[in-house]
Amino acid sequence: MSTEQEVRSVRVQILGEEHIVKGQASEDYIRSLAASVNARLLEVQRSNPLLPRHRVAILVALNLLNELERLKAEHEELLALMEEAK
């Protein structure tokens, strides 16, 4: 089994809680993702200090999905432009 196909467990801290994340990506990549999620959660939590944690998580999830959908649309537009340019 190659290194990239190995499932590894990585301990990360998100909002002060320890979580074990399993994945095939490198430990550094998993830690980087967890750090980004943590930063976004902290940002929303600071802006909305009275919001329960689960609602903070829902807001962050919605924001991330919005970003993903926008990037998908941009990607499709770029592919269409590339096709037209052929």
C-alpha positions as CSV (number, residue, x, y, z in Angstrom):
1,M,0.0,0.0,0.0
2,S,1.4,3.4,-1.0
3,T,1.9,6.2,1.6
4,E,-0.9,8.3,0.1
5,Q,-3.4,5.4,0.3
6,E,-2.8,4.7,3.9
7,V,-5.5,5.8,6.3
8,R,-4.0,7.7,9.1
9,S,-5.4,9.1,12.3
10,V,-4.5,12.7,13.2
11,R,-5.3,14.4,16.5
12,V,-6.4,18.0,16.0
13,Q,-7.8,20.8,18.2
14,I,-10.9,22.5,17.1
15,L,-12.6,25.1,19.3
16,G,-10.5,23.8,22.3
17,E,-11.7,20.2,21.8
18,E,-9.6,17.3,20.6
19,H,-10.8,15.4,17.6
20,I,-9.3,12.5,15.7
21,V,-9.5,12.9,12.0
22,K,-9.0,9.9,9.8
23,G,-8.0,10.3,6.1
24,Q,-5.6,9.3,3.4
25,A,-4.1,12.8,3.1
26,S,-0.8,13.7,4.7
27,E,-0.8,14.5,8.4
28,D,0.3,18.1,7.6
29,Y,-2.6,18.5,5.2
30,I,-5.2,17.2,7.7
31,R,-3.7,19.6,10.4
32,S,-3.9,22.5,7.9
33,L,-7.6,21.8,7.2
34,A,-8.4,21.5,10.9
35,A,-6.6,24.8,11.5
36,S,-8.6,26.5,8.8
37,V,-11.9,25.2,10.1
38,N,-10.9,26.2,13.6
39,A,-10.0,29.8,12.4
40,R,-13.4,30.1,10.7
41,L,-15.2,28.8,13.7
42,L,-13.4,31.2,16.0
43,E,-14.1,34.1,13.6
44,V,-17.9,33.4,13.6
45,Q,-17.9,32.8,17.3
46,R,-16.1,36.1,18.0
47,S,-18.7,37.9,15.8
48,N,-21.6,36.2,17.5
49,P,-20.5,35.4,21.1
50,L,-24.0,34.5,22.3
51,L,-24.5,31.9,19.5
52,P,-24.4,28.3,20.6
53,R,-21.5,26.2,19.2
54,H,-23.7,24.1,17.0
55,R,-25.1,27.2,15.3
56,V,-21.6,28.6,14.9
57,A,-20.8,25.3,13.1
58,I,-23.9,25.5,10.9
59,L,-23.0,29.1,9.9
60,V,-19.5,28.1,9.0
61,A,-20.7,25.0,7.1
62,L,-23.1,27.3,5.1
63,N,-20.4,29.8,4.4
64,L,-18.0,27.1,3.2
65,L,-20.7,25.5,1.0
66,N,-21.5,29.0,-0.5
67,E,-17.8,29.4,-1.3
68,L,-17.6,26.0,-2.9
69,E,-20.7,26.6,-5.0
70,R,-19.3,30.0,-6.2
71,L,-16.0,28.3,-7.1
72,K,-17.8,25.6,-9.0
73,A,-19.7,28.2,-11.0
74,E,-16.5,30.1,-11.8
75,H,-14.9,26.9,-12.8
76,E,-17.7,26.0,-15.2
77,E,-17.6,29.5,-16.7
78,L,-13.8,29.2,-17.2
79,L,-14.3,25.8,-18.9
80,A,-16.9,27.2,-21.2
81,L,-14.6,30.1,-22.1
82,M,-11.8,27.7,-22.8
83,E,-14.1,25.7,-25.1
84,E,-15.2,28.8,-27.0
85,A,-11.5,29.8,-27.4
86,K,-10.7,26.5,-29.2
